[in-house]
């Protein structure tokens, strides 16, 4: 089972993703300016790409989807309140 490690401390999210790309050859699609607004701190070993991404984006107004092995990151849009 693959293991993915992360060790970031107060690093802009776009830079954290670039480090993961260099280490694991992951492919991304994201708005660099948007992600640079968020700092992230994360240390741990994860059993899947999705587990690492879930931990990385926890408490941020962002989400991702995996499409043909490309992680697509985008801002969460608030759901309308039904009246």
TIVO-2410 file (N, C-alpha, C; in nm, 3 decimals):
# residues 83
REC num residu      c1      c2      c3 atome chaine
REC   1      X   0.085  -0.119   0.000     N      A
REC   1      X   0.000   0.000   0.000    CA      A
REC   1      X   0.089   0.124   0.000     C      A
REC   2      X   0.062   0.217  -0.091     N      A
REC   2      X   0.146   0.337  -0.096    CA      A
REC   2      X   0.128   0.424   0.028     C      A
REC   3      X   0.232   0.493   0.061     N      A
REC   3      X   0.226   0.587   0.172    CA      A
REC   3      X   0.270   0.723   0.121     C      A
REC   4      X   0.198   0.823   0.166     N      A
REC   4      X   0.228   0.960   0.127    CA      A
REC   4      X   0.258   1.039   0.253     C      A
REC   5      X   0.368   1.110   0.252     N      A
REC   5      X   0.408   1.188   0.368    CA      A
REC   5      X   0.395   1.337   0.339     C      A
REC   6      X   0.357   1.410   0.442     N      A
REC   6      X   0.348   1.556   0.431    CA      A
REC   6      X   0.409   1.616   0.557     C      A
REC   7      X   0.482   1.724   0.538     N      A
REC   7      X   0.541   1.798   0.651    CA      A
REC   7      X   0.549   1.944   0.610     C      A
REC   8      X   0.442   2.016   0.639     N      A
REC   8      X   0.435   2.158   0.604    CA      A
REC   8      X   0.404   2.238   0.729     C      A
REC   9      X   0.465   2.353   0.742     N      A
REC   9      X   0.437   2.442   0.854    CA      A
REC   9      X   0.421   2.585   0.802     C      A
REC  10      X   0.299   2.636   0.809     N      A
REC  10      X   0.267   2.773   0.766    CA      A
REC  10      X   0.316   2.800   0.624     C      A
REC  11      X   0.290   2.706   0.535     N      A
REC  11      X   0.331   2.717   0.395    CA      A
REC  11      X   0.209   2.752   0.311     C      A
REC  12      X   0.222   2.846   0.218     N      A
REC  12      X   0.108   2.872   0.129    CA      A
REC  12      X   0.065   2.742   0.059     C      A
REC  13      X  -0.065   2.723   0.047     N      A
REC  13      X  -0.118   2.598  -0.007    CA      A
REC  13      X  -0.066   2.567  -0.147     C      A
REC  14      X  -0.052   2.668  -0.231     N      A
REC  14      X  -0.002   2.642  -0.366    CA      A
REC  14      X   0.141   2.586  -0.361     C      A
REC  15      X   0.223   2.634  -0.268     N      A
REC  15      X   0.360   2.583  -0.255    CA      A
REC  15      X   0.361   2.441  -0.198     C      A
REC  16      X   0.270   2.413  -0.105     N      A
REC  16      X   0.259   2.277  -0.050    CA      A
REC  16      X   0.224   2.179  -0.160     C      A
REC  17      X   0.131   2.218  -0.248     N      A
REC  17      X   0.093   2.130  -0.358    CA      A
REC  17      X   0.208   2.109  -0.456     C      A
REC  18      X   0.287   2.211  -0.480     N      A
REC  18      X   0.402   2.196  -0.568    CA      A
REC  18      X   0.505   2.099  -0.509     C      A
REC  19      X   0.523   2.104  -0.377     N      A
REC  19      X   0.614   2.009  -0.313    CA      A
REC  19      X   0.563   1.866  -0.328     C      A
REC  20      X   0.431   1.847  -0.313     N      A
REC  20      X   0.374   1.713  -0.332    CA      A
REC  20      X   0.389   1.668  -0.477     C      A
REC  21      X   0.374   1.761  -0.570     N      A
REC  21      X   0.391   1.728  -0.712    CA      A
REC  21      X   0.533   1.682  -0.739     C      A
REC  22      X   0.631   1.754  -0.684     N      A
REC  22      X   0.771   1.716  -0.703    CA      A
REC  22      X   0.801   1.579  -0.644     C      A
REC  23      X   0.744   1.553  -0.528     N      A
REC  23      X   0.776   1.429  -0.458    CA      A
REC  23      X   0.704   1.308  -0.516     C      A
REC  24      X   0.575   1.327  -0.553     N      A
REC  24      X   0.494   1.212  -0.595    CA      A
REC  24      X   0.448   1.217  -0.741     C      A
REC  25      X   0.490   1.322  -0.814     N      A
REC  25      X   0.452   1.337  -0.954    CA      A
REC  25      X   0.301   1.347  -0.973     C      A
REC  26      X   0.234   1.413  -0.880     N      A
REC  26      X   0.090   1.434  -0.891    CA      A
REC  26      X   0.064   1.544  -0.991     C      A
REC  27      X  -0.051   1.537  -1.055     N      A
REC  27      X  -0.094   1.639  -1.150    CA      A
REC  27      X  -0.210   1.719  -1.089     C      A
REC  28      X  -0.206   1.850  -1.103     N      A
REC  28      X  -0.306   1.938  -1.046    CA      A
REC  28      X  -0.360   2.035  -1.149     C      A
REC  29      X  -0.476   2.087  -1.116     N      A
REC  29      X  -0.531   2.202  -1.185    CA      A
REC  29      X  -0.589   2.291  -1.076     C      A
REC  30      X  -0.536   2.414  -1.065     N      A
REC  30      X  -0.586   2.505  -0.962    CA      A
REC  30      X  -0.552   2.649  -0.995     C      A
REC  31      X  -0.622   2.740  -0.929     N      A
REC  31      X  -0.598   2.883  -0.941    CA      A
REC  31      X  -0.487   2.919  -0.843     C      A
REC  32      X  -0.369   2.946  -0.896     N      A
REC  32      X  -0.252   2.972  -0.812    CA      A
REC  32      X  -0.275   3.089  -0.717     C      A
REC  33      X  -0.337   3.196  -0.767     N      A
REC  33      X  -0.363   3.313  -0.682    CA      A
REC  33      X  -0.458   3.281  -0.568     C      A
REC  34      X  -0.561   3.203  -0.597     N      A
REC  34      X  -0.657   3.164  -0.493    CA      A
REC  34      X  -0.588   3.081  -0.385     C      A
REC  35      X  -0.515   2.979  -0.424     N      A
REC  35      X  -0.455   2.890  -0.326    CA      A
REC  35      X  -0.342   2.956  -0.248     C      A
REC  36      X  -0.277   3.056  -0.306     N      A
REC  36      X  -0.169   3.124  -0.234    CA      A
REC  36      X  -0.221   3.204  -0.115     C      A
REC  37      X  -0.352   3.227  -0.108     N      A
REC  37      X  -0.412   3.302   0.002    CA      A
REC  37      X  -0.423   3.219   0.130     C      A
REC  38      X  -0.408   3.087   0.120     N      A
REC  38      X  -0.427   2.998   0.234    CA      A
REC  38      X  -0.296   2.936   0.278     C      A
REC  39      X  -0.262   2.953   0.406     N      A
REC  39      X  -0.146   2.885   0.462    CA      A
REC  39      X  -0.190   2.752   0.519     C      A
REC  40      X  -0.100   2.656   0.511     N      A
REC  40      X  -0.133   2.524   0.562    CA      A
REC  40      X  -0.020   2.470   0.649     C      A
REC  41      X  -0.058   2.395   0.750     N      A
REC  41      X   0.036   2.323   0.835    CA      A
REC  41      X  -0.018   2.180   0.845     C      A
REC  42      X   0.063   2.085   0.809     N      A
REC  42      X   0.021   1.945   0.811    CA      A
REC  42      X   0.144   1.857   0.822     C      A
REC  43      X   0.138   1.764   0.914     N      A
REC  43      X   0.244   1.664   0.928    CA      A
REC  43      X   0.179   1.530   0.946     C      A
REC  44      X   0.221   1.433   0.866     N      A
REC  44      X   0.164   1.300   0.881    CA      A
REC  44      X   0.197   1.210   0.764     C      A
REC  45      X   0.158   1.084   0.779     N      A
REC  45      X   0.171   0.983   0.675    CA      A
REC  45      X   0.031   0.936   0.641     C      A
REC  46      X   0.002   0.929   0.512     N      A
REC  46      X  -0.133   0.898   0.467    CA      A
REC  46      X  -0.129   0.779   0.372     C      A
REC  47      X  -0.236   0.700   0.373     N      A
REC  47      X  -0.239   0.578   0.293    CA      A
REC  47      X  -0.294   0.601   0.153     C      A
REC  48      X  -0.346   0.721   0.128     N      A
REC  48      X  -0.396   0.749  -0.007    CA      A
REC  48      X  -0.381   0.897  -0.038     C      A
REC  49      X  -0.382   0.927  -0.166     N      A
REC  49      X  -0.378   1.065  -0.214    CA      A
REC  49      X  -0.499   1.141  -0.159     C      A
REC  50      X  -0.615   1.074  -0.160     N      A
REC  50      X  -0.738   1.138  -0.113    CA      A
REC  50      X  -0.732   1.170   0.036     C      A
REC  51      X  -0.677   1.080   0.116     N      A
REC  51      X  -0.666   1.104   0.260    CA      A
REC  51      X  -0.577   1.224   0.288     C      A
REC  52      X  -0.467   1.235   0.215     N      A
REC  52      X  -0.378   1.350   0.232    CA      A
REC  52      X  -0.448   1.478   0.191     C      A
REC  53      X  -0.516   1.477   0.077     N      A
REC  53      X  -0.586   1.597   0.030    CA      A
REC  53      X  -0.698   1.637   0.126     C      A
REC  54      X  -0.771   1.540   0.179     N      A
REC  54      X  -0.878   1.570   0.274    CA      A
REC  54      X  -0.820   1.640   0.397     C      A
REC  55      X  -0.708   1.591   0.446     N      A
REC  55      X  -0.644   1.652   0.564    CA      A
REC  55      X  -0.590   1.791   0.529     C      A
REC  56      X  -0.533   1.805   0.412     N      A
REC  56      X  -0.473   1.932   0.370    CA      A
REC  56      X  -0.579   2.042   0.355     C      A
REC  57      X  -0.697   2.006   0.305     N      A
REC  57      X  -0.801   2.105   0.280    CA      A
REC  57      X  -0.901   2.119   0.394     C      A
REC  58      X  -0.883   2.040   0.500     N      A
REC  58      X  -0.975   2.049   0.613    CA      A
REC  58      X  -0.983   2.192   0.665     C      A
REC  59      X  -1.104   2.237   0.692     N      A
REC  59      X  -1.130   2.372   0.745    CA      A
REC  59      X  -1.102   2.484   0.645     C      A
REC  60      X  -1.077   2.452   0.520     N      A
REC  60      X  -1.059   2.555   0.417    CA      A
REC  60      X  -1.182   2.557   0.327     C      A
REC  61      X  -1.214   2.670   0.268     N      A
REC  61      X  -1.332   2.677   0.180    CA      A
REC  61      X  -1.301   2.625   0.040     C      A
REC  62      X  -1.232   2.512   0.036     N      A
REC  62      X  -1.189   2.453  -0.090    CA      A
REC  62      X  -1.225   2.306  -0.094     C      A
REC  63      X  -1.235   2.253  -0.212     N      A
REC  63      X  -1.256   2.110  -0.229    CA      A
REC  63      X  -1.180   2.067  -0.354     C      A
REC  64      X  -1.189   1.939  -0.386     N      A
REC  64      X  -1.119   1.888  -0.503    CA      A
REC  64      X  -1.198   1.773  -0.562     C      A
REC  65      X  -1.166   1.741  -0.684     N      A
REC  65      X  -1.216   1.618  -0.744    CA      A
REC  65      X  -1.101   1.556  -0.822     C      A
REC  66      X  -1.106   1.427  -0.834     N      A
REC  66      X  -1.003   1.353  -0.907    CA      A
REC  66      X  -1.061   1.317  -1.043     C      A
REC  67      X  -0.998   1.365  -1.150     N      A
REC  67      X  -1.048   1.342  -1.284    CA      A
REC  67      X  -0.932   1.293  -1.371     C      A
REC  68      X  -0.937   1.166  -1.410     N      A
REC  68      X  -0.830   1.106  -1.491    CA      A
REC  68      X  -0.693   1.128  -1.427     C      A
REC  69      X  -0.683   1.102  -1.298     N      A
REC  69      X  -0.559   1.113  -1.221    CA      A
REC  69      X  -0.508   1.257  -1.207     C      A
REC  70      X  -0.595   1.354  -1.233     N      A
REC  70      X  -0.561   1.495  -1.212    CA      A
REC  70      X  -0.648   1.547  -1.098     C      A
REC  71      X  -0.583   1.607  -0.998     N      A
REC  71      X  -0.656   1.668  -0.887    CA      A
REC  71      X  -0.698   1.809  -0.929     C      A
REC  72      X  -0.827   1.834  -0.929     N      A
REC  72      X  -0.880   1.965  -0.965    CA      A
REC  72      X  -0.930   2.030  -0.836     C      A
REC  73      X  -0.866   2.140  -0.799     N      A
REC  73      X  -0.902   2.210  -0.675    CA      A
REC  73      X  -0.981   2.335  -0.709     C      A
REC  74      X  -1.084   2.363  -0.629     N      A
REC  74      X  -1.164   2.481  -0.650    CA      A
REC  74      X  -1.232   2.524  -0.521     C      A
REC  75      X  -1.283   2.646  -0.522     N      A
REC  75      X  -1.350   2.704  -0.406    CA      A
REC  75      X  -1.487   2.639  -0.390     C      A
REC  76      X  -1.522   2.609  -0.266     N      A
REC  76      X  -1.656   2.560  -0.237    CA      A
REC  76      X  -1.756   2.671  -0.262     C      A
REC  77      X  -1.867   2.639  -0.321     N      A
REC  77      X  -1.972   2.739  -0.336    CA      A
REC  77      X  -2.080   2.708  -0.233     C      A
REC  78      X  -2.124   2.811  -0.160     N      A
REC  78      X  -2.226   2.786  -0.059    CA      A
REC  78      X  -2.355   2.735  -0.122     C      A
REC  79      X  -2.418   2.640  -0.053     N      A
REC  79      X  -2.544   2.586  -0.103    CA      A
REC  79      X  -2.656   2.681  -0.061     C      A
REC  80      X  -2.747   2.707  -0.153     N      A
REC  80      X  -2.858   2.797  -0.118    CA      A
REC  80      X  -2.943   2.737  -0.007     C      A
REC  81      X  -2.993   2.821   0.077     N      A
REC  81      X  -3.081   2.777   0.186    CA      A
REC  81      X  -3.222   2.765   0.130     C      A
REC  82      X  -3.281   2.646   0.140     N      A
REC  82      X  -3.420   2.632   0.089    CA      A
REC  82      X  -3.517   2.704   0.182     C      A
REC  83      X  -3.606   2.782   0.125     N      A
REC  83      X  -3.704   2.854   0.206    CA      A
REC  83      X  -3.838   2.789   0.193     C      A
***
